[in-house]
Structure formats: structure tokens, C-alpha cells
Amino acid sequence: MADKAFILNLGKLLIGAAWVDGTLHHKEVNALKELLFLLPDISGEDWMQLELYLVAPVSEEERHQLLQRVLDGMTSAADKTLVLETLSNLVQVDGQMDEAEVAMWETLRRDIEEKRVGLFSHLTRPIRRAVRSRMAHYEGEGRRESRLEDYIKNTVYFQLVTEMDNQGTPLVLSEQEIKKVCLAAGLLARVAWLDQEICEQEEKAMVQSLVKIWGISEKLACLVVQISRVRILKGLDVVRLGRGLRDYTTFEERKTFLRCLFMVANAANKTSNQEIEEIKMIAKTLDLSHQDFIDAKLTIPREERDGL
């Protein structure tokens, strides 16, 4: 794993790139914090360091110093992997890359591979795009429900009530229970969909997970999973889903849920490195420690893991 100093320098570089036009509005700062939240192992004390760079413009000279620190500090495969994964998350505005984003990503990848100082000029555009994308969430608040609430209430909840009514079965769940189940199903679907399909084994594992953790009926769990797999959460990112689930769950529920994510990842073939990295990000959004992540990962036998 990359060392803490390198991770912080990368975070500071991203902030510096966001300051390129000399201004950062309050909503842009909030959006930028969501991006920084994806960096691994950032403690409260580390956040204080990063926030120093958020309160005042970063000069051109300092931006180039930060870039040089990142390039010079990228001495291991783990360092390079961290930078590439961070930039990949940055470029993918809606979780997938369109043609323009692929071209942007390839330019950044070559910059990293060859340690080009041109990285900074190529970085400013994707980070501004990413900030604007997340800022749209804050702009919409107050005028309409957030996309997260819209997903829960108008997509899953609405269909659940309709289906249960059609079957003559009332939906007996509190609002908090509904939110927990919907958010959990969304994250399970994200992991299952990483290979662009959800197979029968993965769907069964998703249903078992919802029944196991929250004790809902298998019939209701099947309905939630079917709705989630059809929607596949367009426009909702892992950070927003994970932080939403964190707000409605206990620590023990989240630890159990993390093990369920690995169960779904391993339901068809071996658990891939991509699935492991996705679950690592989810663990962070759930305020679970790296050790909690490791403990959950070790529930899958090593011979059934393609990732490290």
C-alpha cells in the first residue's frame, strides 16, 4: 500500500488542480471533498492537512511543487496503482467512460506511466468535470428530492408497494428499514454488475444477504433485488450509496454487510481484483476500518480470489 505522505500529496495535487481558475465556491468544496473521500486511509488529522488547501487558492508555483512531489514519490507499483485508480474514478463521471472520457483517461495514464510534467495540465479538465458532476447534486437540493431519496422512494419503494398490493400483501416495514434494504440492495447490485451482468447465482446471493442481515422475507428480498438489478443505479455513485447506508445502520450491521458483499462477489467464478477494490471503496464509505475489510475478505478462501 502507498505510504501516507504520498496519499496526502496526491490529495493536495487534486485540490490544486481544482483551484486552477483561482476560485472554489462552497458547493464546489463539498463536491471536491466527496472526491477526496475516495482516497484510502485518510484520518481526521489528515483531513485537517487537506482542508488547509481548500480554504485559500493554491498558487501555480505550489501546484507544480505538488505535482513534482507526486511524480518523485511514485516509486512503487502500489503508488502507481493508487494514482491510476484515483484518476480512473475521477474521469468516470457516471460510473462508466464514454469515448471522450476514455481518451482523457488514456492521456492521464500515459502521463503517469512516463512521469510527464504535463500531467497537471491534463488533470485540470477531468477534475473540474468531476466536481461539476457532484455539484449538480447540491444544486438540486431544495428544489427537488435528492437522487438518493428519489431512488429509494420513487423507484424501489414505489414499485415494492405496487407489487405487494397486486399480490394482496401489505408492506410492513418502517421507513428506516425500507431505506436500509434499498441502499443495501443498490450496493450489492453495484458489486454484482461489475462484469456488466448479474447471473442467477449472484441474484440468489443478494437475496440471501438481505434476508440474513435484516430478516425480511425471501419474497420481499426477491422483489427488491429484481427492481435493483433492472435500475442498476444510473447516476448514483458508491460514495453516496455507502454514506446513505452508513446513516441508517449499526456498526455490526455494516460489518456483516461487508461479508455479504464478498459472498455476492464470489457467487459466480472467483472474486476478481476489480470486485475486491470496489468493496474496499464501499468499506471506506461505510466508515469501516481497513482491518474490517481484511476480515471480510478473508471469509473467501484464498484459492477463490483472483485479487491480492
C-alpha positions as CSV (number, residue, x, y, z in Angstrom):
1,M,0.0,0.0,0.0
2,A,1.2,3.6,-0.8
3,D,2.5,5.4,2.3
4,K,0.5,8.2,4.0
5,A,2.7,11.1,2.8
6,F,2.3,10.0,-0.8
7,I,-1.5,9.7,-0.4
8,L,-1.7,13.2,1.1
9,N,0.4,14.7,-1.7
10,L,-1.9,13.1,-4.2
11,G,-4.9,14.6,-2.4
12,K,-3.3,18.1,-2.3
13,L,-2.5,17.8,-6.0
14,L,-6.2,17.2,-6.8
15,I,-7.2,20.2,-4.7
16,G,-4.5,22.3,-6.5
17,A,-5.9,21.2,-9.9
18,A,-9.4,22.3,-8.8
19,W,-8.1,25.8,-7.9
20,V,-6.7,26.3,-11.4
21,D,-9.1,29.2,-12.1
22,G,-8.5,30.8,-8.7
23,T,-11.9,30.2,-7.2
24,L,-13.7,27.4,-5.3
25,H,-17.3,28.0,-4.2
26,H,-18.8,26.3,-1.2
27,K,-20.7,23.7,-3.2
28,E,-17.5,23.0,-5.2
29,V,-15.7,22.4,-2.0
30,N,-18.3,20.0,-0.9
31,A,-18.1,18.1,-4.2
32,L,-14.3,18.1,-4.0
33,K,-14.5,16.6,-0.5
34,E,-16.6,13.7,-1.9
35,L,-13.8,13.0,-4.4
36,L,-11.1,13.2,-1.7
37,F,-13.2,10.8,0.4
38,L,-12.2,8.1,-2.1
39,L,-8.5,8.3,-1.1
40,P,-7.5,5.4,1.2
41,D,-6.8,5.6,5.0
42,I,-7.4,9.3,5.5
43,S,-7.8,10.1,9.2
44,G,-9.3,13.1,10.9
45,E,-5.8,14.6,11.4
46,D,-5.1,14.0,7.7
47,W,-8.3,15.8,6.7
48,M,-7.1,18.9,8.7
49,Q,-4.0,18.9,6.4
50,L,-6.1,18.7,3.2
51,E,-8.5,21.3,4.4
52,L,-5.7,23.8,4.6
53,Y,-5.5,23.6,0.8
54,L,-9.3,24.1,0.5
55,V,-9.6,27.4,2.2
56,A,-7.3,29.5,0.0
57,P,-6.1,29.4,-3.6
58,V,-3.1,27.2,-4.5
59,S,-0.6,29.2,-6.5
60,E,0.8,28.0,-9.8
61,E,4.2,27.6,-8.2
62,E,2.8,25.4,-5.4
63,R,0.8,23.4,-7.8
64,H,3.9,22.5,-9.7
65,Q,5.7,21.6,-6.5
66,L,2.8,19.3,-5.5
67,L,3.0,17.6,-9.0
68,Q,6.7,17.1,-8.6
69,R,6.2,15.6,-5.2
70,V,3.7,13.1,-6.6
71,L,5.9,12.2,-9.5
72,D,9.0,11.9,-7.4
73,G,7.2,9.9,-4.7
74,M,5.7,7.4,-7.1
75,T,8.4,4.8,-6.5
76,S,6.4,1.6,-6.2
77,A,3.8,-0.4,-8.1
78,A,1.4,0.4,-5.2
79,D,1.9,4.1,-5.7
80,K,1.3,3.9,-9.4
81,T,-1.8,1.8,-8.9
82,L,-3.2,4.3,-6.3
83,V,-2.8,7.2,-8.7
84,L,-4.3,5.3,-11.7
85,E,-7.3,4.1,-9.7
86,T,-7.9,7.6,-8.3
87,L,-7.7,9.2,-11.7
88,S,-10.0,6.5,-13.2
89,N,-12.6,7.3,-10.5
90,L,-12.2,10.9,-11.4
91,V,-12.7,10.5,-15.1
92,Q,-15.8,8.3,-14.8
93,V,-18.5,10.9,-14.1
94,D,-21.4,8.4,-14.1
95,G,-19.5,5.1,-13.3
96,Q,-18.7,4.4,-17.0
97,M,-16.5,6.0,-19.6
98,D,-17.8,7.5,-22.8
99,E,-15.5,8.0,-25.8
100,A,-14.2,11.4,-24.7
101,E,-13.6,10.1,-21.1
102,V,-11.6,7.1,-22.5
103,A,-9.4,9.5,-24.5
104,M,-8.9,11.6,-21.4
105,W,-8.0,8.6,-19.3
106,E,-5.5,7.3,-21.8
107,T,-3.7,10.7,-21.8
108,L,-3.6,10.7,-18.0
109,R,-2.4,7.0,-17.9
110,R,0.5,7.8,-20.3
111,D,1.4,10.8,-18.2
112,I,1.6,8.6,-15.1
113,E,3.5,5.7,-16.9
114,E,6.1,8.2,-18.2
115,K,6.0,10.6,-15.3
116,R,5.3,13.5,-17.6
117,V,5.1,17.0,-16.0
118,G,2.2,17.6,-18.5
119,L,0.1,15.6,-16.2
120,F,-1.1,18.7,-14.4
121,S,-2.5,20.5,-17.4
122,H,-4.3,17.3,-18.4
123,L,-5.7,16.8,-14.9
124,T,-7.5,20.1,-14.6
125,R,-10.3,19.3,-17.1
126,P,-11.4,15.9,-15.6
127,I,-11.3,17.2,-12.0
128,R,-13.4,20.2,-12.9
129,R,-15.9,17.8,-14.7
130,A,-16.0,15.6,-11.7
131,V,-16.6,18.5,-9.3
132,R,-19.4,19.9,-11.5
133,S,-21.0,16.4,-11.7
134,R,-21.1,16.1,-8.0
135,M,-22.1,19.7,-7.5
136,A,-25.3,19.0,-9.5
137,H,-26.4,17.0,-6.5
138,Y,-26.1,20.1,-4.2
139,E,-27.6,22.4,-6.8
140,G,-30.7,20.2,-6.9
141,E,-31.2,20.2,-3.1
142,G,-34.2,22.4,-2.0
143,R,-35.8,22.3,-5.4
144,R,-36.4,18.5,-5.6
145,E,-35.7,15.3,-3.7
146,S,-32.0,14.2,-3.9
147,R,-31.3,11.4,-6.3
148,L,-30.7,9.1,-3.4
149,E,-34.1,9.8,-1.9
150,D,-35.6,9.6,-5.4
151,Y,-34.1,6.2,-5.9
152,I,-35.4,4.9,-2.6
153,K,-38.9,6.5,-2.6
154,N,-39.8,6.8,-6.3
155,T,-38.1,3.8,-7.8
156,V,-37.7,0.9,-5.3
157,Y,-40.3,1.9,-2.7
158,F,-43.0,2.8,-5.2
159,Q,-42.5,-0.5,-7.1
160,L,-42.4,-2.5,-3.9
161,V,-45.7,-1.1,-2.7
162,T,-47.3,-1.6,-6.1
163,E,-46.1,-5.2,-6.4
164,M,-47.1,-6.1,-2.8
165,D,-50.6,-4.5,-3.3
166,N,-51.0,-6.5,-6.5
167,Q,-50.2,-9.7,-4.6
168,G,-52.6,-8.7,-1.8
169,T,-49.7,-8.5,0.7
170,P,-49.2,-5.2,2.7
171,L,-45.6,-3.9,3.0
172,V,-45.0,-3.9,6.7
173,L,-41.6,-2.1,7.1
174,S,-40.7,1.2,8.8
175,E,-39.2,4.0,6.7
176,Q,-35.8,3.3,8.2
177,E,-36.0,-0.4,7.3
178,I,-37.1,0.4,3.8
179,K,-34.1,2.7,3.3
180,K,-31.6,0.2,4.7
181,V,-32.9,-2.6,2.5
182,C,-33.0,-0.3,-0.7
183,L,-29.5,1.1,-0.1
184,A,-28.0,-2.3,0.7
185,A,-29.6,-3.8,-2.5
186,G,-28.1,-1.0,-4.5
187,L,-24.6,-1.7,-3.3
188,L,-25.0,-5.4,-3.7
189,A,-26.1,-4.7,-7.3
190,R,-23.1,-2.5,-7.9
191,V,-20.7,-5.3,-7.0
192,A,-22.7,-7.9,-8.9
193,W,-22.8,-5.7,-12.0
194,L,-19.1,-5.0,-12.3
195,D,-18.8,-7.6,-15.1
196,Q,-21.8,-6.0,-16.8
197,E,-24.3,-8.8,-15.9
198,I,-26.0,-10.3,-12.9
199,C,-26.2,-14.0,-13.1
200,E,-28.6,-16.3,-11.2
201,Q,-26.0,-17.3,-8.6
202,E,-25.3,-13.6,-7.8
203,E,-29.0,-12.8,-7.6
204,K,-29.5,-15.7,-5.1
205,A,-26.6,-14.4,-3.0
206,M,-28.1,-10.9,-3.0
207,V,-31.5,-12.2,-1.8
208,Q,-29.8,-14.4,0.9
209,S,-27.8,-11.3,2.1
210,L,-30.9,-9.2,2.6
211,V,-32.8,-12.0,4.4
212,K,-29.7,-12.7,6.6
213,I,-29.0,-9.2,7.8
214,W,-32.4,-7.6,8.1
215,G,-34.7,-10.6,8.5
216,I,-37.1,-9.7,5.7
217,S,-39.0,-12.4,3.9
218,E,-37.4,-14.1,0.9
219,K,-40.3,-13.0,-1.2
220,L,-39.7,-9.3,-0.3
221,A,-36.0,-9.7,-0.8
222,C,-36.5,-11.2,-4.3
223,L,-38.7,-8.2,-5.2
224,V,-36.1,-5.6,-4.0
225,V,-33.3,-7.4,-5.9
226,Q,-35.3,-7.7,-9.1
227,I,-36.0,-3.9,-9.0
228,S,-32.4,-3.0,-8.2
229,R,-31.0,-5.2,-11.0
230,V,-33.3,-3.5,-13.6
231,R,-32.4,0.0,-12.5
232,I,-28.6,-0.6,-11.9
233,L,-28.5,2.8,-10.2
234,K,-27.6,5.1,-13.0
235,G,-26.3,8.4,-11.7
236,L,-25.7,7.1,-8.2
237,D,-22.1,6.6,-7.1
238,V,-20.7,4.3,-4.4
239,V,-19.9,7.2,-2.1
240,R,-23.5,8.5,-1.9
241,L,-25.0,5.0,-1.6
242,G,-22.5,3.9,1.1
243,R,-22.8,7.1,3.1
244,G,-26.5,6.8,2.9
245,L,-26.5,3.2,4.2
246,R,-24.0,4.2,7.0
247,D,-26.5,6.7,8.4
248,Y,-29.2,4.0,8.8
249,T,-27.2,1.1,10.1
250,T,-25.3,0.0,13.2
251,F,-21.6,-0.8,13.1
252,E,-22.3,-4.6,13.4
253,E,-24.8,-4.5,10.6
254,R,-22.2,-2.8,8.4
255,K,-19.5,-5.4,9.2
256,T,-22.0,-8.2,8.4
257,F,-23.0,-6.5,5.2
258,L,-19.3,-6.2,4.1
259,R,-19.0,-10.0,4.3
260,C,-22.2,-10.3,2.3
261,L,-20.7,-8.1,-0.5
262,F,-17.8,-10.6,-0.7
263,M,-20.3,-13.5,-0.8
264,V,-22.0,-11.9,-3.8
265,A,-18.7,-11.2,-5.5
266,N,-17.7,-14.8,-5.1
267,A,-21.1,-16.3,-6.1
268,A,-20.1,-16.7,-9.7
269,N,-16.5,-17.8,-10.5
270,K,-13.7,-16.3,-8.4
271,T,-13.7,-13.0,-6.6
272,S,-11.9,-10.6,-9.0
273,N,-9.4,-7.9,-8.2
274,Q,-11.9,-5.4,-9.5
275,E,-14.6,-6.6,-7.1
276,I,-12.2,-6.5,-4.2
277,E,-11.2,-2.9,-5.0
278,E,-14.9,-1.9,-5.3
279,I,-15.7,-3.5,-1.9
280,K,-12.7,-1.8,-0.4
281,M,-14.1,1.6,-1.5
282,I,-17.6,0.7,-0.2
283,A,-16.0,-0.3,3.2
284,K,-14.5,3.2,3.4
285,T,-17.8,4.9,2.7
286,L,-19.4,2.8,5.5
287,D,-16.7,4.1,8.0
288,L,-15.3,0.6,8.4
289,S,-11.6,0.2,9.0
290,H,-9.0,-1.5,6.7
291,Q,-8.9,-4.4,9.2
292,D,-12.7,-4.8,8.9
293,F,-12.2,-5.0,5.2
294,I,-9.4,-7.6,5.5
295,D,-11.5,-9.7,7.9
296,A,-14.4,-9.7,5.5
297,K,-12.1,-10.5,2.5
298,L,-10.6,-13.5,4.4
299,T,-14.1,-15.1,4.6
300,I,-13.4,-16.0,0.9
301,P,-10.7,-18.8,0.6
302,R,-7.5,-17.5,-1.0
303,E,-7.8,-20.1,-3.8
304,E,-11.1,-18.5,-4.8
305,R,-9.7,-15.0,-5.0
306,D,-8.1,-13.7,-8.2
307,G,-7.2,-10.4,-6.4
308,L,-4.5,-10.0,-3.8
